[in-house]
Amino acid sequence: MLGIVPAAGRGSRIQPLGFSKELLPVGSRIDGQTERPCAVSEYLVRRMVRNGVDKICFVIGSGKSDILEYYAAGYGDAAALFVVQPNPVGLCDAIFRAAPLVAPDETVLIGLPDTIWFPEDGFCQLPDDRLSFLLFPVDHPELFDAVVLDGDDRVKEIQVKQQGAASNWIWGAFKMPGRILHQLAALWRERDQSDEYVGTLINAYLAAGGEACGVKAGTAYVDVGTFNGYRTALRLLENNETTLEDPKTLMFVLPGQAQIPSHPGEGG
């Protein structure tokens, strides 16, 4: 089982930083008897490992060797692999850089390394044998990729940052068999690699007869790529486990609402 972590983006919304945005310290973790800072990307990696991945492929840019150094020894029982996206030209391009490492019968998990979401077992609630999206409710779906389902929870359409979106459920992570990843990669190439966003490619896949399902299991979703998001993530992580699992306490941050940071950046 393979996890793909697209981590080649520049992180322009939260710059300047002296390190890759995926290593931004958010909260902490216990290492033996010692409490250590936790990089934001660890929350995604931890959720992948919880679902059973034994390999994690980080797709990094040519100037992001600090991610390689941070994860070189792997994470938990999962080995780390690294591939390079020479230019950050979109999420589809980043994901398919990992395609040569994926066996057709292998389950693939994909998420965004600058987000924190709950429940922690969200990947476990997605089926392994089909293309499936983990969905989260938000108040402003036009700022995300809204997923429209039919009555049987099959995906009808993904509306990419569309005003007047027909659904308030957005995708935060997804899972599929390796053979479907290869089908999507082939379709992307047939479309002259024109799809920057996953949503437009999935719409073409559905129009060609493909199928996908949505699972409305998400309770909290935070985009940590802005200063508002960073502060919201810290508040979210301060809550206890019961609060985080209660859908009524959903917390999320809207992109593009960055403010001047009140404290110097951490890292190094």
Short mmCIF file of the C-alpha atoms (twelve columns), coordinates in Angstrom:
data_MODEL
# 
_entry.id   MODEL 
# 
loop_
_atom_site.group_PDB 
_atom_site.id 
_atom_site.type_symbol 
_atom_site.label_atom_id 
_atom_site.label_alt_id 
_atom_site.label_comp_id 
_atom_site.label_asym_id 
_atom_site.label_seq_id 
_atom_site.Cartn_x 
_atom_site.Cartn_y 
_atom_site.Cartn_z 
_atom_site.pdbx_PDB_model_num 
ATOM 1   C CA . MET A 1   0.000   0.000  0.000   1 
ATOM 2   C CA . LEU A 2   1.444   3.336  -1.099  1 
ATOM 3   C CA . GLY A 3   0.797   6.890  0.085   1 
ATOM 4   C CA . ILE A 4   1.517   9.801  -2.254  1 
ATOM 5   C CA . VAL A 5   2.378   13.154 -0.654  1 
ATOM 6   C CA . PRO A 6   2.605   15.997 -3.215  1 
ATOM 7   C CA . ALA A 7   5.047   18.416 -1.583  1 
ATOM 8   C CA . ALA A 8   6.605   20.391 -4.436  1 
ATOM 9   C CA . GLY A 9   4.556   23.586 -4.068  1 
ATOM 10  C CA . ARG A 10  6.191   26.918 -3.274  1 
ATOM 11  C CA . GLY A 11  3.915   27.770 -0.333  1 
ATOM 12  C CA . SER A 12  3.579   31.375 -1.463  1 
ATOM 13  C CA . ARG A 13  0.601   32.061 0.819   1 
ATOM 14  C CA . ILE A 14  2.625   31.626 3.998   1 
ATOM 15  C CA . GLN A 15  6.067   32.843 2.922   1 
ATOM 16  C CA . PRO A 16  8.637   33.930 3.842   1 
ATOM 17  C CA . LEU A 17  9.806   30.786 5.594   1 
ATOM 18  C CA . GLY A 18  13.314  29.457 5.968   1 
ATOM 19  C CA . PHE A 19  12.194  25.917 5.174   1 
ATOM 20  C CA . SER A 20  9.590   23.982 3.192   1 
ATOM 21  C CA . LYS A 21  6.009   24.761 4.253   1 
ATOM 22  C CA . GLU A 22  5.351   21.039 4.732   1 
ATOM 23  C CA . LEU A 23  7.769   21.141 7.687   1 
ATOM 24  C CA . LEU A 24  6.016   24.015 9.455   1 
ATOM 25  C CA . PRO A 25  5.808   23.036 13.150  1 
ATOM 26  C CA . VAL A 26  2.176   22.646 14.247  1 
ATOM 27  C CA . GLY A 27  1.600   21.071 17.640  1 
ATOM 28  C CA . SER A 28  3.869   18.355 19.007  1 
ATOM 29  C CA . ARG A 29  4.370   14.615 19.224  1 
ATOM 30  C CA . ILE A 30  5.875   12.275 21.812  1 
ATOM 31  C CA . ASP A 31  9.135   10.605 20.764  1 
ATOM 32  C CA . GLY A 32  9.882   8.062  23.468  1 
ATOM 33  C CA . GLN A 33  9.831   10.189 26.627  1 
ATOM 34  C CA . THR A 34  10.455  13.459 24.784  1 
ATOM 35  C CA . GLU A 35  7.934   15.908 23.373  1 
ATOM 36  C CA . ARG A 36  9.042   17.224 19.978  1 
ATOM 37  C CA . PRO A 37  7.598   19.676 17.441  1 
ATOM 38  C CA . CYS A 38  5.392   18.048 14.816  1 
ATOM 39  C CA . ALA A 39  5.679   19.086 11.164  1 
ATOM 40  C CA . VAL A 40  2.305   19.769 9.573   1 
ATOM 41  C CA . SER A 41  2.879   17.054 6.958   1 
ATOM 42  C CA . GLU A 42  3.218   14.453 9.709   1 
ATOM 43  C CA . TYR A 43  -0.531  14.610 10.318  1 
ATOM 44  C CA . LEU A 44  -1.198  13.345 6.796   1 
ATOM 45  C CA . VAL A 45  1.619   10.787 6.954   1 
ATOM 46  C CA . ARG A 46  0.354   9.493  10.299  1 
ATOM 47  C CA . ARG A 47  -3.142  9.023  8.866   1 
ATOM 48  C CA . MET A 48  -1.700  7.095  5.940   1 
ATOM 49  C CA . VAL A 49  0.319   4.825  8.235   1 
ATOM 50  C CA . ARG A 50  -2.781  4.248  10.349  1 
ATOM 51  C CA . ASN A 51  -4.510  2.910  7.224   1 
ATOM 52  C CA . GLY A 52  -1.664  0.459  6.629   1 
ATOM 53  C CA . VAL A 53  0.643   2.045  4.039   1 
ATOM 54  C CA . ASP A 54  4.110   0.509  3.970   1 
ATOM 55  C CA . LYS A 55  5.583   3.006  1.490   1 
ATOM 56  C CA . ILE A 56  5.184   6.785  1.321   1 
ATOM 57  C CA . CYS A 57  6.240   8.635  -1.805  1 
ATOM 58  C CA . PHE A 58  7.063   12.311 -1.315  1 
ATOM 59  C CA . VAL A 59  6.916   14.331 -4.519  1 
ATOM 60  C CA . ILE A 60  9.290   17.229 -3.903  1 
ATOM 61  C CA . GLY A 61  10.684  20.181 -5.814  1 
ATOM 62  C CA . SER A 62  14.354  20.495 -6.692  1 
ATOM 63  C CA . GLY A 63  14.886  23.032 -3.900  1 
ATOM 64  C CA . LYS A 64  13.151  21.070 -1.118  1 
ATOM 65  C CA . SER A 65  15.880  18.723 0.059   1 
ATOM 66  C CA . ASP A 66  14.934  19.470 3.678   1 
ATOM 67  C CA . ILE A 67  11.875  17.217 3.229   1 
ATOM 68  C CA . LEU A 68  14.160  14.392 2.086   1 
ATOM 69  C CA . GLU A 69  16.356  14.903 5.146   1 
ATOM 70  C CA . TYR A 70  13.356  15.012 7.498   1 
ATOM 71  C CA . TYR A 71  11.716  11.811 6.226   1 
ATOM 72  C CA . ALA A 72  14.759  9.897  4.911   1 
ATOM 73  C CA . ALA A 73  14.443  7.195  7.575   1 
ATOM 74  C CA . GLY A 74  10.746  6.678  6.827   1 
ATOM 75  C CA . TYR A 75  7.871   7.116  9.251   1 
ATOM 76  C CA . GLY A 76  6.822   4.411  11.657  1 
ATOM 77  C CA . ASP A 77  6.789   1.135  9.734   1 
ATOM 78  C CA . ALA A 78  6.559   2.877  6.346   1 
ATOM 79  C CA . ALA A 79  9.579   3.366  4.097   1 
ATOM 80  C CA . ALA A 80  10.066  6.743  2.414   1 
ATOM 81  C CA . LEU A 81  10.486  7.182  -1.340  1 
ATOM 82  C CA . PHE A 82  11.217  10.433 -3.134  1 
ATOM 83  C CA . VAL A 83  10.569  11.642 -6.662  1 
ATOM 84  C CA . VAL A 84  11.106  15.133 -8.081  1 
ATOM 85  C CA . GLN A 85  8.623   17.425 -9.799  1 
ATOM 86  C CA . PRO A 86  10.996  19.815 -11.624 1 
ATOM 87  C CA . ASN A 87  8.422   22.615 -11.813 1 
ATOM 88  C CA . PRO A 88  5.322   23.054 -9.594  1 
ATOM 89  C CA . VAL A 89  2.827   22.984 -12.471 1 
ATOM 90  C CA . GLY A 90  -0.145  21.446 -10.712 1 
ATOM 91  C CA . LEU A 91  -1.423  18.691 -8.481  1 
ATOM 92  C CA . CYS A 92  -2.072  16.221 -11.312 1 
ATOM 93  C CA . ASP A 93  1.493   16.499 -12.563 1 
ATOM 94  C CA . ALA A 94  2.807   15.993 -9.023  1 
ATOM 95  C CA . ILE A 95  0.691   12.915 -8.332  1 
ATOM 96  C CA . PHE A 96  1.523   11.191 -11.603 1 
ATOM 97  C CA . ARG A 97  5.260   11.645 -11.025 1 
ATOM 98  C CA . ALA A 98  4.807   8.769  -8.575  1 
ATOM 99  C CA . ALA A 99  2.942   6.528  -11.051 1 
ATOM 100 C CA . PRO A 100 6.018   4.448  -12.057 1 
ATOM 101 C CA . LEU A 101 6.242   3.252  -8.445  1 
ATOM 102 C CA . VAL A 102 2.633   2.043  -8.294  1 
ATOM 103 C CA . ALA A 103 1.659   -1.560 -9.019  1 
ATOM 104 C CA . PRO A 104 -1.772  -2.044 -10.658 1 
ATOM 105 C CA . ASP A 105 -3.057  -4.103 -7.726  1 
ATOM 106 C CA . GLU A 106 -1.688  -1.757 -5.055  1 
ATOM 107 C CA . THR A 107 -3.925  0.530  -3.008  1 
ATOM 108 C CA . VAL A 108 -2.955  4.211  -3.285  1 
ATOM 109 C CA . LEU A 109 -3.731  6.965  -0.758  1 
ATOM 110 C CA . ILE A 110 -3.361  10.655 -1.630  1 
ATOM 111 C CA . GLY A 111 -3.681  13.751 0.531   1 
ATOM 112 C CA . LEU A 112 -2.415  17.306 0.890   1 
ATOM 113 C CA . PRO A 113 0.521   17.783 3.295   1 
ATOM 114 C CA . ASP A 114 -0.409  21.311 4.394   1 
ATOM 115 C CA . THR A 115 -3.811  20.296 5.782   1 
ATOM 116 C CA . ILE A 116 -4.949  18.795 9.082   1 
ATOM 117 C CA . TRP A 117 -8.223  16.925 9.227   1 
ATOM 118 C CA . PHE A 118 -10.263 14.632 11.385  1 
ATOM 119 C CA . PRO A 119 -11.169 11.888 12.039  1 
ATOM 120 C CA . GLU A 120 -7.712  10.380 12.097  1 
ATOM 121 C CA . ASP A 121 -9.043  7.115  10.651  1 
ATOM 122 C CA . GLY A 122 -10.604 8.887  7.660   1 
ATOM 123 C CA . PHE A 123 -8.599  6.865  5.115   1 
ATOM 124 C CA . CYS A 124 -9.786  3.664  6.781   1 
ATOM 125 C CA . GLN A 125 -13.380 4.630  5.982   1 
ATOM 126 C CA . LEU A 126 -12.695 4.715  2.237   1 
ATOM 127 C CA . PRO A 127 -13.021 1.490  0.212   1 
ATOM 128 C CA . ASP A 128 -9.848  0.027  -1.304  1 
ATOM 129 C CA . ASP A 129 -11.379 -1.291 -4.515  1 
ATOM 130 C CA . ARG A 130 -12.596 1.907  -6.179  1 
ATOM 131 C CA . LEU A 131 -11.840 5.598  -6.557  1 
ATOM 132 C CA . SER A 132 -13.214 7.243  -3.416  1 
ATOM 133 C CA . PHE A 133 -13.050 10.705 -1.877  1 
ATOM 134 C CA . LEU A 134 -13.077 11.619 1.806   1 
ATOM 135 C CA . LEU A 135 -15.498 14.560 2.095   1 
ATOM 136 C CA . PHE A 136 -15.737 17.440 4.569   1 
ATOM 137 C CA . PRO A 137 -18.564 20.006 4.997   1 
ATOM 138 C CA . VAL A 138 -17.668 23.715 4.698   1 
ATOM 139 C CA . ASP A 139 -19.568 26.994 4.592   1 
ATOM 140 C CA . HIS A 140 -17.822 28.341 1.482   1 
ATOM 141 C CA . PRO A 141 -17.370 25.465 -0.980  1 
ATOM 142 C CA . GLU A 142 -16.627 27.914 -3.806  1 
ATOM 143 C CA . LEU A 143 -13.140 28.269 -2.337  1 
ATOM 144 C CA . PHE A 144 -12.449 24.555 -2.567  1 
ATOM 145 C CA . ASP A 145 -13.267 21.587 -4.830  1 
ATOM 146 C CA . ALA A 146 -16.932 20.826 -4.132  1 
ATOM 147 C CA . VAL A 147 -18.081 17.260 -4.749  1 
ATOM 148 C CA . VAL A 148 -21.626 16.656 -6.027  1 
ATOM 149 C CA . LEU A 149 -23.030 13.191 -5.281  1 
ATOM 150 C CA . ASP A 150 -26.113 11.327 -6.437  1 
ATOM 151 C CA . GLY A 151 -28.475 9.476  -4.107  1 
ATOM 152 C CA . ASP A 152 -26.136 6.484  -3.957  1 
ATOM 153 C CA . ASP A 153 -23.075 8.570  -3.001  1 
ATOM 154 C CA . ARG A 154 -21.582 8.269  -6.451  1 
ATOM 155 C CA . VAL A 155 -19.679 11.318 -7.655  1 
ATOM 156 C CA . LYS A 156 -21.563 13.198 -10.354 1 
ATOM 157 C CA . GLU A 157 -19.217 16.163 -10.662 1 
ATOM 158 C CA . ILE A 158 -16.400 18.028 -8.956  1 
ATOM 159 C CA . GLN A 159 -16.880 21.785 -9.097  1 
ATOM 160 C CA . VAL A 160 -13.454 23.394 -8.907  1 
ATOM 161 C CA . LYS A 161 -13.586 26.687 -7.000  1 
ATOM 162 C CA . GLN A 162 -16.937 27.431 -8.582  1 
ATOM 163 C CA . GLN A 163 -19.230 30.243 -7.473  1 
ATOM 164 C CA . GLY A 164 -22.650 28.947 -6.480  1 
ATOM 165 C CA . ALA A 165 -21.342 25.428 -5.896  1 
ATOM 166 C CA . ALA A 166 -24.106 22.840 -5.749  1 
ATOM 167 C CA . SER A 167 -22.609 21.053 -2.724  1 
ATOM 168 C CA . ASN A 168 -21.026 22.167 0.528   1 
ATOM 169 C CA . TRP A 169 -18.968 18.955 0.721   1 
ATOM 170 C CA . ILE A 170 -15.348 19.214 -0.439  1 
ATOM 171 C CA . TRP A 171 -12.753 16.506 -0.885  1 
ATOM 172 C CA . GLY A 172 -9.789  16.431 1.489   1 
ATOM 173 C CA . ALA A 173 -8.153  13.111 0.565   1 
ATOM 174 C CA . PHE A 174 -8.761  10.159 -1.727  1 
ATOM 175 C CA . LYS A 175 -7.944  6.510  -2.292  1 
ATOM 176 C CA . MET A 176 -7.943  4.182  -5.301  1 
ATOM 177 C CA . PRO A 177 -6.452  0.976  -6.706  1 
ATOM 178 C CA . GLY A 178 -3.222  1.415  -8.641  1 
ATOM 179 C CA . ARG A 179 -4.902  0.432  -11.904 1 
ATOM 180 C CA . ILE A 180 -7.238  3.431  -11.633 1 
ATOM 181 C CA . LEU A 181 -4.297  5.732  -10.922 1 
ATOM 182 C CA . HIS A 182 -2.724  4.501  -14.162 1 
ATOM 183 C CA . GLN A 183 -6.007  5.024  -16.017 1 
ATOM 184 C CA . LEU A 184 -6.175  8.598  -14.744 1 
ATOM 185 C CA . ALA A 185 -2.542  9.198  -15.698 1 
ATOM 186 C CA . ALA A 186 -3.204  7.909  -19.214 1 
ATOM 187 C CA . LEU A 187 -6.285  10.120 -19.542 1 
ATOM 188 C CA . TRP A 188 -4.286  13.115 -18.310 1 
ATOM 189 C CA . ARG A 189 -1.683  12.498 -21.009 1 
ATOM 190 C CA . GLU A 190 -4.408  12.092 -23.649 1 
ATOM 191 C CA . ARG A 191 -5.693  15.522 -22.599 1 
ATOM 192 C CA . ASP A 192 -2.222  16.974 -23.271 1 
ATOM 193 C CA . GLN A 193 -1.550  17.223 -19.538 1 
ATOM 194 C CA . SER A 194 -3.841  20.247 -19.466 1 
ATOM 195 C CA . ASP A 195 -5.467  19.446 -16.122 1 
ATOM 196 C CA . GLU A 196 -3.828  21.330 -13.280 1 
ATOM 197 C CA . TYR A 197 -6.527  20.373 -10.777 1 
ATOM 198 C CA . VAL A 198 -7.670  16.883 -9.878  1 
ATOM 199 C CA . GLY A 199 -11.323 17.932 -10.179 1 
ATOM 200 C CA . THR A 200 -11.267 18.692 -13.903 1 
ATOM 201 C CA . LEU A 201 -9.507  15.397 -14.645 1 
ATOM 202 C CA . ILE A 202 -12.018 13.449 -12.554 1 
ATOM 203 C CA . ASN A 203 -14.879 15.105 -14.447 1 
ATOM 204 C CA . ALA A 204 -13.342 13.904 -17.714 1 
ATOM 205 C CA . TYR A 205 -12.883 10.435 -16.211 1 
ATOM 206 C CA . LEU A 206 -16.552 10.308 -15.202 1 
ATOM 207 C CA . ALA A 207 -17.659 11.549 -18.623 1 
ATOM 208 C CA . ALA A 208 -15.692 8.677  -20.185 1 
ATOM 209 C CA . GLY A 209 -17.586 6.111  -18.100 1 
ATOM 210 C CA . GLY A 210 -15.450 6.015  -14.964 1 
ATOM 211 C CA . GLU A 211 -16.948 5.853  -11.487 1 
ATOM 212 C CA . ALA A 212 -16.084 7.337  -8.117  1 
ATOM 213 C CA . CYS A 213 -17.779 7.535  -4.740  1 
ATOM 214 C CA . GLY A 214 -17.803 10.089 -1.962  1 
ATOM 215 C CA . VAL A 215 -17.718 9.266  1.752   1 
ATOM 216 C CA . LYS A 216 -19.096 11.987 4.040   1 
ATOM 217 C CA . ALA A 217 -16.986 10.967 7.023   1 
ATOM 218 C CA . GLY A 218 -14.950 14.141 7.528   1 
ATOM 219 C CA . THR A 219 -15.616 16.237 10.647  1 
ATOM 220 C CA . ALA A 220 -12.880 18.899 10.634  1 
ATOM 221 C CA . TYR A 221 -10.619 20.283 7.905   1 
ATOM 222 C CA . VAL A 222 -7.956  22.985 8.205   1 
ATOM 223 C CA . ASP A 223 -5.810  24.418 5.423   1 
ATOM 224 C CA . VAL A 224 -2.577  25.379 7.176   1 
ATOM 225 C CA . GLY A 225 -1.226  27.200 4.114   1 
ATOM 226 C CA . THR A 226 -2.197  30.640 5.501   1 
ATOM 227 C CA . PHE A 227 -1.482  32.402 8.784   1 
ATOM 228 C CA . ASN A 228 -5.159  32.216 9.716   1 
ATOM 229 C CA . GLY A 229 -5.043  28.509 8.969   1 
ATOM 230 C CA . TYR A 230 -1.950  28.062 11.101  1 
ATOM 231 C CA . ARG A 231 -3.618  29.678 14.096  1 
ATOM 232 C CA . THR A 232 -6.829  27.715 13.514  1 
ATOM 233 C CA . ALA A 233 -4.860  24.457 13.380  1 
ATOM 234 C CA . LEU A 234 -3.244  25.211 16.728  1 
ATOM 235 C CA . ARG A 235 -6.659  25.826 18.294  1 
ATOM 236 C CA . LEU A 236 -8.035  22.671 16.718  1 
ATOM 237 C CA . LEU A 237 -5.211  20.540 18.096  1 
ATOM 238 C CA . GLU A 238 -5.674  21.976 21.586  1 
ATOM 239 C CA . ASN A 239 -9.173  20.485 21.759  1 
ATOM 240 C CA . ASN A 240 -9.676  17.064 23.292  1 
ATOM 241 C CA . GLU A 241 -10.387 13.924 21.273  1 
ATOM 242 C CA . THR A 242 -14.120 13.999 21.966  1 
ATOM 243 C CA . THR A 243 -14.453 17.550 20.670  1 
ATOM 244 C CA . LEU A 244 -12.522 16.744 17.509  1 
ATOM 245 C CA . GLU A 245 -14.753 13.811 16.695  1 
ATOM 246 C CA . ASP A 246 -17.978 15.842 17.113  1 
ATOM 247 C CA . PRO A 247 -19.222 17.092 13.705  1 
ATOM 248 C CA . LYS A 248 -20.917 20.014 15.452  1 
ATOM 249 C CA . THR A 249 -17.506 21.444 16.297  1 
ATOM 250 C CA . LEU A 250 -16.285 21.509 12.690  1 
ATOM 251 C CA . MET A 251 -13.421 23.942 12.177  1 
ATOM 252 C CA . PHE A 252 -11.961 24.993 8.852   1 
ATOM 253 C CA . VAL A 253 -10.119 27.955 7.380   1 
ATOM 254 C CA . LEU A 254 -10.855 29.685 4.109   1 
ATOM 255 C CA . PRO A 255 -7.891  30.150 1.759   1 
ATOM 256 C CA . GLY A 256 -6.724  33.621 0.915   1 
ATOM 257 C CA . GLN A 257 -7.428  35.203 4.319   1 
ATOM 258 C CA . ALA A 258 -3.809  35.519 5.342   1 
ATOM 259 C CA . GLN A 259 -2.864  38.161 7.898   1 
ATOM 260 C CA . ILE A 260 0.455   39.530 9.143   1 
ATOM 261 C CA . PRO A 261 1.940   36.922 11.529  1 
ATOM 262 C CA . SER A 262 1.926   37.935 15.182  1 
ATOM 263 C CA . HIS A 263 4.991   35.809 15.976  1 
ATOM 264 C CA . PRO A 264 8.193   35.017 14.081  1 
ATOM 265 C CA . GLY A 265 8.217   31.767 12.147  1 
ATOM 266 C CA . GLU A 266 9.675   28.640 13.698  1 
ATOM 267 C CA . GLY A 267 11.774  26.004 12.015  1 
ATOM 268 C CA . GLY A 268 15.288  25.224 11.020  1 
# 
